[in-house]
Amino acid sequence: MQVPGVNASWHPEFIREYNNVDISVAVQTPNGLLTPIVKDADTKRMLSISNDIKALAKKDGSCEASMPAVLLGALSTQKQAKDGKLQPHEFIGGTFSVSNLGMYGIKQFAAIINPPQAAILAVGGSEKKVRAMGGFPSHGFGREE
């Protein structure tokens, strides 16, 4: 782990750094914020993370089967969290949080840390821009000289 200080929790007398990475995914519900957890996310590929999210949402079958797996899993988990079907062990105890508002067209925002966690990643939307690099228009993939 390159920055262990962000995969930690703050306590009154000490800071606990974790060896495992359990990512809490922020989901707004009518009763407040819930954070379903993807356990050991640092050891998994995206497909495995998507499957974990879908497993959290297994009790809920209301999402369309035609959606991509990652989107389907995320939406199902959000619905399950909003419906109060997640069990406490599925949303308590993560080591780091991710909050994504990019899908709503929000470019940037300040996310609130989920105590006692030490950090949260706020993900906003991306946009395509053409910019000049070395006097020529570029899509931003080249190296600036």
Buried (B, 14 or more C-beta within 10 A) or exposed (E): EEEEEBBBBEEEEEEEBBEEBBBBBBBEBEEEBBBBBBBBBBEBEEEEBBBBBBBBBEEBEEBEEEEEEBEBBBBBBBBBBBEEBBEEEBBEBBBBBBBBBBEEEEEEBEBEEBEEBBBBEBBBEEEEEEEEBEEEEBEEEEEEE
